[in-house]
Amino acid sequence: MKNQDDFKTRLKIAKNKFQKTALNEDEKGSFMGNAFKLGTELVAAVGVGTIIGFILDNWFDTKPWLIIIFFFLGAIAGILNVIRSAKRMQKND
């Protein structure tokens, strides 16, 4: 009888430890997903701005001015998107 009670106690302790580590791994995955999302938003905004500038430069024959202008506009838009997303994530937590 004592052996069985001891086994049940050890089993409960092991289950509790497993559940705690599973929660920590989920939080870690969520953090990595959010970090990847923020980085992707920034890079995408800069890339789109630069491509728009390149297309307009070819169209208006004003190389390299519109590329430079739209690069900086894309960077500013990307930073603002990252700030908005970070605030939204912080509010949800």
Secondary structure as GFF3:
##gff-version 3
##sequence-region A 1 93
A	DSSP	alpha_helix	2	60	.	.	.	ID=ss1
A	DSSP	alpha_helix	65	92	.	.	.	ID=ss2
###
